[in-house]
Every structure is written in structure tokens, then in C-alpha cells.
């Protein structure tokens, strides 16, 4: 089974060397390449760039890691493809590794192969918001009109999927980060559906007045749209597996919790990432 899991990275950082993982420089257009050596990989040359082939690299400030997703869709042939992040990976355990073997617990090619024998899609285990729905959490922390516009676009392009979108907007948990592993034909269908929707959202939202943080809205809307696609796929008979998403860096959960509560109860919007 030919497996290619891309790792979105925008800067030089420590990366795994397993053959099934392919680091990709996102937002690469107009920037110097990142060498494998800079990332601790004993290999000549530079990371794959998201401005190669058919690409939307210039949209990285708005689409985030989706420029890598688009690159995979348009340029990669493999049996199984996927996307993770330079600091967040699918893992067989809650921790990613240790100082001596920082990536020892990321999914191996054999583990991915076993998962894909019985499943069409692998996504991160869901984040649970408990006192917020996916819609209300987005509305309190960012701008709910983005999701309203996404619904308008879906009503125009894929009205048969509105029932899935409404169900997801009402859920209190979801798979985030735009991370996934899919059989390529499933991934291609997902990308066509999602990028069609995002193009419609982009036509309706002027980002020129937004801050750099706010302008990344298309990458954030897509996180929720991926959950819609997963629910749709499940209802059509496709099997989905959930796997832990483990971090390579420490997360300040106290800070994230404070921000969450401030947004929920005091209307304080997010202005940066935790």
C-alpha cells in the first residue's frame, strides 16, 4: 500500500524521517526553501513546496494548512494520503515521544495500513466543548457569520447536505485541525466538495479589512466542514476511525480554558492562537 502523509510546516523544525511522511513547506510562494538538513532529516535537498504543480500557495494566509491539502489533491498519486502538522501528529499513544526518540509514537506505515484495511477515513479524536456547540463556540470566539455564509453556499451547491451541516453545527464535539488520512479517491471527493464550498464563501467575504489572525477564517471554517463531510460519509456507509492527535510542544491548557470561558461568558473574541 502506497501511503503518503504530508506534514505541513511553515518554518524549519524537527521532523520525523519515516518514509511514509512527506514534509511540505506551506505558504512557500516567494519564500526561500527549507532544507531537510534544517529539519534534522539526513537527506539532501529541500522540502516539497506547496507552490509546485497545481497550487494555491498564495492563499496560505487565509487558507492555512489547506494549501497543502490542495497540493495533495491536485498533484499526488498514492493509495492513501493524509495531512498532519509539524507540531501535531496522529499517534498510537497520547504522547508523541521522548527526548531521545521524539517521534517514536507517531503512526507507522504498518499501523496506517492496518487502519485503512477496515476504514476509509481516519480523523483526530473529537474535541469536546460540553457547554458550547460547534456553531456557538465559533461564534463566541471568532465570527458566526462565516458559518452562516457557509450554510448559504451549501444551500446553493449541495442542498442535500444541509441536514448534515445543521447536525454538526448543533454538536458539542468535533474533529479539528484539518488533519485526516483517507483513501485517495475519498480524499479527492472530499477536496472537490470542500474547496467548492470555500470558493463560494471566499466570494462573499471581504478579508481586506481583517487582521492577519482573523483572515485565516477559511482554514477555520473548513475544520467544521470536515466534520460535515465525515457525518455525510458515515451515513453513506463509509467507516471512520478516530486516533489521538499528539502534540510535539507543550500546550497551555489553563490559558486555553480561560480564553474559552472569556469568549463564552464575556464576549471576548480570540485575537491570537494559544
Short mmCIF file of the C-alpha atoms (twelve columns), coordinates in Angstrom:
data_MODEL
# 
_entry.id   MODEL 
# 
loop_
_atom_site.group_PDB 
_atom_site.id 
_atom_site.type_symbol 
_atom_site.label_atom_id 
_atom_site.label_alt_id 
_atom_site.label_comp_id 
_atom_site.label_asym_id 
_atom_site.label_seq_id 
_atom_site.Cartn_x 
_atom_site.Cartn_y 
_atom_site.Cartn_z 
_atom_site.pdbx_PDB_model_num 
ATOM 1   C CA . UNK A 1   0.000   0.000  0.000  1 
ATOM 2   C CA . UNK A 2   1.458   3.348  -1.080 1 
ATOM 3   C CA . UNK A 3   0.981   5.761  1.834  1 
ATOM 4   C CA . UNK A 4   1.907   9.447  1.824  1 
ATOM 5   C CA . UNK A 5   1.128   11.503 4.919  1 
ATOM 6   C CA . UNK A 6   2.132   15.127 4.437  1 
ATOM 7   C CA . UNK A 7   3.407   17.265 7.315  1 
ATOM 8   C CA . UNK A 8   2.503   20.944 6.945  1 
ATOM 9   C CA . UNK A 9   5.375   23.166 8.083  1 
ATOM 10  C CA . UNK A 10  5.951   26.883 7.552  1 
ATOM 11  C CA . UNK A 11  9.422   27.031 9.112  1 
ATOM 12  C CA . UNK A 12  12.465  24.877 9.819  1 
ATOM 13  C CA . UNK A 13  11.672  22.488 12.686 1 
ATOM 14  C CA . UNK A 14  12.440  18.956 13.837 1 
ATOM 15  C CA . UNK A 15  10.569  16.468 11.653 1 
ATOM 16  C CA . UNK A 16  10.269  12.661 11.506 1 
ATOM 17  C CA . UNK A 17  12.178  10.611 8.941  1 
ATOM 18  C CA . UNK A 18  9.773   7.697  8.405  1 
ATOM 19  C CA . UNK A 19  9.334   7.016  4.703  1 
ATOM 20  C CA . UNK A 20  5.546   7.422  4.678  1 
ATOM 21  C CA . UNK A 21  5.816   11.027 5.939  1 
ATOM 22  C CA . UNK A 22  6.386   13.852 3.469  1 
ATOM 23  C CA . UNK A 23  7.123   17.314 4.904  1 
ATOM 24  C CA . UNK A 24  5.624   20.114 2.849  1 
ATOM 25  C CA . UNK A 25  6.542   23.798 3.083  1 
ATOM 26  C CA . UNK A 26  3.211   25.668 3.243  1 
ATOM 27  C CA . UNK A 27  2.907   29.284 2.175  1 
ATOM 28  C CA . UNK A 28  6.117   28.732 0.222  1 
ATOM 29  C CA . UNK A 29  5.414   31.135 -2.625 1 
ATOM 30  C CA . UNK A 30  8.021   33.896 -2.650 1 
ATOM 31  C CA . UNK A 31  9.974   32.370 0.246  1 
ATOM 32  C CA . UNK A 32  13.302  30.562 0.484  1 
ATOM 33  C CA . UNK A 33  13.132  26.781 0.577  1 
ATOM 34  C CA . UNK A 34  13.531  24.814 3.819  1 
ATOM 35  C CA . UNK A 35  16.213  22.141 3.638  1 
ATOM 36  C CA . UNK A 36  15.805  18.634 5.047  1 
ATOM 37  C CA . UNK A 37  19.028  19.176 7.000  1 
ATOM 38  C CA . UNK A 38  17.473  22.148 8.802  1 
ATOM 39  C CA . UNK A 39  14.717  19.787 9.966  1 
ATOM 40  C CA . UNK A 40  17.030  17.098 11.304 1 
ATOM 41  C CA . UNK A 41  16.459  14.794 8.322  1 
ATOM 42  C CA . UNK A 42  19.541  13.135 6.861  1 
ATOM 43  C CA . UNK A 43  18.638  13.803 3.256  1 
ATOM 44  C CA . UNK A 44  19.788  16.219 0.585  1 
ATOM 45  C CA . UNK A 45  17.561  18.851 -0.926 1 
ATOM 46  C CA . UNK A 46  14.558  20.817 0.280  1 
ATOM 47  C CA . UNK A 47  11.061  20.079 1.479  1 
ATOM 48  C CA . UNK A 48  8.274   19.749 -1.050 1 
ATOM 49  C CA . UNK A 49  6.805   23.213 -1.621 1 
ATOM 50  C CA . UNK A 50  3.090   23.959 -1.816 1 
ATOM 51  C CA . UNK A 51  3.754   26.359 -4.708 1 
ATOM 52  C CA . UNK A 52  4.788   23.477 -7.001 1 
ATOM 53  C CA . UNK A 53  2.481   21.943 -9.580 1 
ATOM 54  C CA . UNK A 54  -1.170  22.988 -9.420 1 
ATOM 55  C CA . UNK A 55  -1.406  25.043 -6.257 1 
ATOM 56  C CA . UNK A 56  -2.996  27.812 -4.179 1 
ATOM 57  C CA . UNK A 57  0.131   28.635 -2.157 1 
ATOM 58  C CA . UNK A 58  -0.628  32.371 -2.270 1 
ATOM 59  C CA . UNK A 59  -3.811  31.718 -0.267 1 
ATOM 60  C CA . UNK A 60  -1.940  30.325 2.731  1 
ATOM 61  C CA . UNK A 61  -2.530  33.470 4.870  1 
ATOM 62  C CA . UNK A 62  -6.267  32.775 4.528  1 
ATOM 63  C CA . UNK A 63  -6.465  29.003 3.980  1 
ATOM 64  C CA . UNK A 64  -3.724  27.925 6.430  1 
ATOM 65  C CA . UNK A 65  -2.679  24.273 6.000  1 
ATOM 66  C CA . UNK A 66  -5.337  23.787 3.326  1 
ATOM 67  C CA . UNK A 67  -2.767  24.898 0.754  1 
ATOM 68  C CA . UNK A 68  -1.089  21.553 1.496  1 
ATOM 69  C CA . UNK A 69  -4.437  19.754 1.264  1 
ATOM 70  C CA . UNK A 70  -4.977  21.321 -2.160 1 
ATOM 71  C CA . UNK A 71  -1.481  20.346 -3.279 1 
ATOM 72  C CA . UNK A 72  -2.109  16.711 -2.285 1 
ATOM 73  C CA . UNK A 73  -5.435  16.685 -4.108 1 
ATOM 74  C CA . UNK A 74  -4.072  18.057 -7.362 1 
ATOM 75  C CA . UNK A 75  -0.546  16.627 -7.520 1 
ATOM 76  C CA . UNK A 76  -0.196  13.400 -5.523 1 
ATOM 77  C CA . UNK A 77  -0.932  9.825  -6.519 1 
ATOM 78  C CA . UNK A 78  -0.949  7.232  -3.734 1 
ATOM 79  C CA . UNK A 79  -3.317  4.639  -2.327 1 
ATOM 80  C CA . UNK A 80  -3.658  6.520  0.952  1 
ATOM 81  C CA . UNK A 81  -2.939  10.186 1.640  1 
ATOM 82  C CA . UNK A 82  -3.217  12.416 4.671  1 
ATOM 83  C CA . UNK A 83  -2.223  15.593 6.419  1 
ATOM 84  C CA . UNK A 84  -0.827  16.398 9.853  1 
ATOM 85  C CA . UNK A 85  1.169   19.327 11.273 1 
ATOM 86  C CA . UNK A 86  4.778   19.946 12.229 1 
ATOM 87  C CA . UNK A 87  3.706   20.065 15.881 1 
ATOM 88  C CA . UNK A 88  0.659   17.764 15.820 1 
ATOM 89  C CA . UNK A 89  0.588   14.145 14.619 1 
ATOM 90  C CA . UNK A 90  -1.614  11.089 14.639 1 
ATOM 91  C CA . UNK A 91  -0.251  8.944  17.430 1 
ATOM 92  C CA . UNK A 92  -0.648  5.447  18.822 1 
ATOM 93  C CA . UNK A 93  -0.355  7.000  22.301 1 
ATOM 94  C CA . UNK A 94  -1.236  10.311 23.954 1 
ATOM 95  C CA . UNK A 95  2.391   11.438 23.969 1 
ATOM 96  C CA . UNK A 96  4.407   11.805 20.792 1 
ATOM 97  C CA . UNK A 97  7.731   10.528 22.126 1 
ATOM 98  C CA . UNK A 98  10.629  11.499 24.368 1 
ATOM 99  C CA . UNK A 99  13.878  13.447 24.156 1 
ATOM 100 C CA . UNK A 100 15.762  10.511 22.651 1 
ATOM 101 C CA . UNK A 101 13.005  9.451  20.235 1 
ATOM 102 C CA . UNK A 102 10.749  12.469 19.733 1 
ATOM 103 C CA . UNK A 103 8.572   10.772 17.103 1 
ATOM 104 C CA . UNK A 104 8.516   7.178  18.342 1 
ATOM 105 C CA . UNK A 105 4.724   7.131  18.838 1 
ATOM 106 C CA . UNK A 106 3.533   8.650  15.582 1 
ATOM 107 C CA . UNK A 107 1.543   6.226  13.451 1 
ATOM 108 C CA . UNK A 108 3.815   3.981  11.429 1 
ATOM 109 C CA . UNK A 109 3.134   2.910  7.861  1 
ATOM 110 C CA . UNK A 110 2.166   -0.539 9.147  1 
ATOM 111 C CA . UNK A 111 -0.294  0.943  11.649 1 
ATOM 112 C CA . UNK A 112 -1.817  3.171  8.978  1 
ATOM 113 C CA . UNK A 113 -2.070  0.223  6.603  1 
ATOM 114 C CA . UNK A 114 -3.915  -1.808 9.251  1 
ATOM 115 C CA . UNK A 115 -6.308  1.059  9.949  1 
ATOM 116 C CA . UNK A 116 -7.080  1.542  6.263  1 
ATOM 117 C CA . UNK A 117 -7.921  -2.136 5.749  1 
ATOM 118 C CA . UNK A 118 -11.069 -1.588 7.784  1 
ATOM 119 C CA . UNK A 119 -11.673 2.139  7.359  1 
ATOM 120 C CA . UNK A 120 -11.963 4.723  4.622  1 
ATOM 121 C CA . UNK A 121 -11.144 7.722  6.824  1 
ATOM 122 C CA . UNK A 122 -9.013  8.417  9.905  1 
ATOM 123 C CA . UNK A 123 -9.539  11.648 11.873 1 
ATOM 124 C CA . UNK A 124 -8.405  13.014 15.247 1 
ATOM 125 C CA . UNK A 125 -10.389 12.085 18.329 1 
ATOM 126 C CA . UNK A 126 -13.028 14.728 18.867 1 
ATOM 127 C CA . UNK A 127 -12.543 17.857 20.943 1 
ATOM 128 C CA . UNK A 128 -15.361 18.129 23.472 1 
ATOM 129 C CA . UNK A 129 -16.714 21.602 24.265 1 
ATOM 130 C CA . UNK A 130 -19.511 20.453 26.631 1 
ATOM 131 C CA . UNK A 131 -21.125 23.875 27.196 1 
ATOM 132 C CA . UNK A 132 -20.750 25.033 23.587 1 
ATOM 133 C CA . UNK A 133 -21.905 23.730 20.237 1 
ATOM 134 C CA . UNK A 134 -19.505 23.922 17.308 1 
ATOM 135 C CA . UNK A 135 -21.552 26.825 15.981 1 
ATOM 136 C CA . UNK A 136 -21.770 28.762 19.255 1 
ATOM 137 C CA . UNK A 137 -18.080 28.181 20.029 1 
ATOM 138 C CA . UNK A 138 -17.082 29.568 16.632 1 
ATOM 139 C CA . UNK A 139 -19.500 32.468 17.038 1 
ATOM 140 C CA . UNK A 140 -18.259 33.370 20.512 1 
ATOM 141 C CA . UNK A 141 -14.552 33.081 19.699 1 
ATOM 142 C CA . UNK A 142 -14.482 34.303 16.076 1 
ATOM 143 C CA . UNK A 143 -17.392 35.387 13.845 1 
ATOM 144 C CA . UNK A 144 -20.517 33.259 13.426 1 
ATOM 145 C CA . UNK A 145 -21.410 34.994 10.166 1 
ATOM 146 C CA . UNK A 146 -18.699 32.896 8.483  1 
ATOM 147 C CA . UNK A 147 -20.682 29.749 9.273  1 
ATOM 148 C CA . UNK A 148 -23.937 31.413 8.212  1 
ATOM 149 C CA . UNK A 149 -22.358 32.200 4.855  1 
ATOM 150 C CA . UNK A 150 -21.042 28.643 4.554  1 
ATOM 151 C CA . UNK A 151 -24.609 27.428 5.056  1 
ATOM 152 C CA . UNK A 152 -25.873 29.793 2.336  1 
ATOM 153 C CA . UNK A 153 -23.258 28.435 -0.075 1 
ATOM 154 C CA . UNK A 154 -24.111 24.841 0.789  1 
ATOM 155 C CA . UNK A 155 -27.802 25.535 0.235  1 
ATOM 156 C CA . UNK A 156 -26.885 26.651 -3.267 1 
ATOM 157 C CA . UNK A 157 -24.306 23.977 -4.166 1 
ATOM 158 C CA . UNK A 158 -25.151 20.927 -2.058 1 
ATOM 159 C CA . UNK A 159 -28.666 21.370 -0.608 1 
ATOM 160 C CA . UNK A 160 -28.886 17.641 0.067  1 
ATOM 161 C CA . UNK A 161 -26.093 18.026 2.630  1 
ATOM 162 C CA . UNK A 162 -27.731 20.752 4.721  1 
ATOM 163 C CA . UNK A 163 -29.105 18.151 7.128  1 
ATOM 164 C CA . UNK A 164 -25.559 17.070 7.923  1 
ATOM 165 C CA . UNK A 165 -24.335 20.648 8.321  1 
ATOM 166 C CA . UNK A 166 -27.180 21.550 10.684 1 
ATOM 167 C CA . UNK A 167 -26.485 18.445 12.751 1 
ATOM 168 C CA . UNK A 168 -22.780 19.321 13.025 1 
ATOM 169 C CA . UNK A 169 -23.470 22.960 13.935 1 
ATOM 170 C CA . UNK A 170 -25.526 21.630 16.869 1 
ATOM 171 C CA . UNK A 171 -22.924 19.151 18.136 1 
ATOM 172 C CA . UNK A 172 -20.758 19.859 21.178 1 
ATOM 173 C CA . UNK A 173 -17.740 17.971 19.836 1 
ATOM 174 C CA . UNK A 174 -15.809 17.611 16.606 1 
ATOM 175 C CA . UNK A 175 -12.557 16.549 14.944 1 
ATOM 176 C CA . UNK A 176 -10.408 19.618 14.471 1 
ATOM 177 C CA . UNK A 177 -7.082  20.695 12.903 1 
ATOM 178 C CA . UNK A 178 -7.910  19.723 9.272  1 
ATOM 179 C CA . UNK A 179 -5.982  16.508 9.945  1 
ATOM 180 C CA . UNK A 180 -7.073  13.355 8.174  1 
ATOM 181 C CA . UNK A 181 -5.962  10.153 6.496  1 
ATOM 182 C CA . UNK A 182 -8.080  8.855  3.622  1 
ATOM 183 C CA . UNK A 183 -8.035  6.524  0.683  1 
ATOM 184 C CA . UNK A 184 -7.111  8.767  -2.229 1 
ATOM 185 C CA . UNK A 185 -10.411 8.501  -4.082 1 
ATOM 186 C CA . UNK A 186 -12.234 9.503  -0.889 1 
ATOM 187 C CA . UNK A 187 -9.788  12.358 -0.297 1 
ATOM 188 C CA . UNK A 188 -10.308 13.647 -3.843 1 
ATOM 189 C CA . UNK A 189 -14.089 13.644 -3.433 1 
ATOM 190 C CA . UNK A 190 -13.774 15.434 -0.097 1 
ATOM 191 C CA . UNK A 191 -11.480 18.111 -1.551 1 
ATOM 192 C CA . UNK A 192 -13.719 18.809 -4.532 1 
ATOM 193 C CA . UNK A 193 -16.704 19.241 -2.209 1 
ATOM 194 C CA . UNK A 194 -14.878 21.356 0.362  1 
ATOM 195 C CA . UNK A 195 -12.952 23.658 -1.977 1 
ATOM 196 C CA . UNK A 196 -16.129 24.322 -3.969 1 
ATOM 197 C CA . UNK A 197 -17.791 25.438 -0.745 1 
ATOM 198 C CA . UNK A 198 -14.830 27.548 0.358  1 
ATOM 199 C CA . UNK A 199 -14.680 29.256 -3.029 1 
ATOM 200 C CA . UNK A 200 -18.283 30.338 -2.502 1 
ATOM 201 C CA . UNK A 201 -17.512 31.597 0.993  1 
ATOM 202 C CA . UNK A 202 -14.473 33.471 -0.313 1 
ATOM 203 C CA . UNK A 203 -16.610 35.235 -2.920 1 
ATOM 204 C CA . UNK A 204 -18.878 36.533 -0.176 1 
ATOM 205 C CA . UNK A 205 -16.355 37.716 2.444  1 
ATOM 206 C CA . UNK A 206 -14.037 40.712 2.085  1 
ATOM 207 C CA . UNK A 207 -10.848 39.934 4.024  1 
ATOM 208 C CA . UNK A 208 -9.079  43.204 3.199  1 
ATOM 209 C CA . UNK A 209 -10.118 44.848 6.489  1 
ATOM 210 C CA . UNK A 210 -9.301  41.845 8.695  1 
ATOM 211 C CA . UNK A 211 -6.205  41.288 10.823 1 
ATOM 212 C CA . UNK A 212 -3.812  38.502 9.869  1 
ATOM 213 C CA . UNK A 213 -5.333  36.323 12.602 1 
ATOM 214 C CA . UNK A 214 -8.913  36.996 11.535 1 
ATOM 215 C CA . UNK A 215 -8.148  36.494 7.842  1 
ATOM 216 C CA . UNK A 216 -7.317  32.818 8.379  1 
ATOM 217 C CA . UNK A 217 -11.054 32.162 8.508  1 
ATOM 218 C CA . UNK A 218 -11.240 29.758 5.557  1 
ATOM 219 C CA . UNK A 219 -8.928  27.317 7.302  1 
ATOM 220 C CA . UNK A 220 -11.129 27.529 10.400 1 
ATOM 221 C CA . UNK A 221 -14.444 27.150 8.574  1 
ATOM 222 C CA . UNK A 222 -13.034 24.078 6.838  1 
ATOM 223 C CA . UNK A 223 -12.434 22.385 10.200 1 
ATOM 224 C CA . UNK A 224 -16.177 22.355 10.761 1 
ATOM 225 C CA . UNK A 225 -16.910 21.458 7.143  1 
ATOM 226 C CA . UNK A 226 -14.685 18.407 7.502  1 
ATOM 227 C CA . UNK A 227 -16.972 17.197 10.276 1 
ATOM 228 C CA . UNK A 228 -19.934 17.672 7.955  1 
ATOM 229 C CA . UNK A 229 -18.180 15.563 5.330  1 
ATOM 230 C CA . UNK A 230 -17.380 12.856 7.900  1 
ATOM 231 C CA . UNK A 231 -21.014 12.668 9.009  1 
ATOM 232 C CA . UNK A 232 -22.137 12.540 5.376  1 
ATOM 233 C CA . UNK A 233 -19.615 9.776  4.595  1 
ATOM 234 C CA . UNK A 234 -20.658 7.779  7.656  1 
ATOM 235 C CA . UNK A 235 -24.306 7.966  6.658  1 
ATOM 236 C CA . UNK A 236 -23.357 6.765  3.188  1 
ATOM 237 C CA . UNK A 237 -21.771 3.647  4.674  1 
ATOM 238 C CA . UNK A 238 -18.107 4.619  4.918  1 
ATOM 239 C CA . UNK A 239 -16.201 3.666  8.047  1 
ATOM 240 C CA . UNK A 240 -14.304 6.235  10.114 1 
ATOM 241 C CA . UNK A 241 -11.640 5.643  12.769 1 
ATOM 242 C CA . UNK A 242 -10.608 8.160  15.429 1 
ATOM 243 C CA . UNK A 243 -6.963  8.345  16.536 1 
ATOM 244 C CA . UNK A 244 -5.294  10.578 19.111 1 
ATOM 245 C CA . UNK A 245 -3.700  13.799 17.910 1 
ATOM 246 C CA . UNK A 246 -0.496  14.220 19.925 1 
ATOM 247 C CA . UNK A 247 1.485   17.444 20.258 1 
ATOM 248 C CA . UNK A 248 5.236   17.910 19.986 1 
ATOM 249 C CA . UNK A 249 5.039   21.122 22.010 1 
ATOM 250 C CA . UNK A 250 3.534   21.822 25.418 1 
ATOM 251 C CA . UNK A 251 0.030   23.276 25.304 1 
ATOM 252 C CA . UNK A 252 -1.035  25.790 27.934 1 
ATOM 253 C CA . UNK A 253 -4.433  24.256 28.667 1 
ATOM 254 C CA . UNK A 254 -5.075  26.703 31.518 1 
ATOM 255 C CA . UNK A 255 -4.688  29.655 29.142 1 
ATOM 256 C CA . UNK A 256 -6.855  27.967 26.523 1 
ATOM 257 C CA . UNK A 257 -9.508  27.279 29.165 1 
ATOM 258 C CA . UNK A 258 -9.507  30.891 30.352 1 
ATOM 259 C CA . UNK A 259 -9.853  32.169 26.789 1 
ATOM 260 C CA . UNK A 260 -12.677 29.692 26.152 1 
ATOM 261 C CA . UNK A 261 -14.634 30.905 29.202 1 
ATOM 262 C CA . UNK A 262 -13.957 34.586 28.475 1 
ATOM 263 C CA . UNK A 263 -15.339 34.128 24.972 1 
ATOM 264 C CA . UNK A 264 -18.349 32.177 26.209 1 
ATOM 265 C CA . UNK A 265 -19.412 34.457 29.054 1 
ATOM 266 C CA . UNK A 266 -17.831 37.850 28.382 1 
ATOM 267 C CA . UNK A 267 -17.820 38.092 24.584 1 
ATOM 268 C CA . UNK A 268 -14.036 38.338 24.335 1 
ATOM 269 C CA . UNK A 269 -13.065 37.166 20.843 1 
ATOM 270 C CA . UNK A 270 -9.857  35.268 20.105 1 
ATOM 271 C CA . UNK A 271 -7.131  37.528 18.714 1 
ATOM 272 C CA . UNK A 272 -4.260  35.026 18.534 1 
ATOM 273 C CA . UNK A 273 -3.549  31.336 18.828 1 
ATOM 274 C CA . UNK A 274 -2.808  29.854 22.230 1 
# 
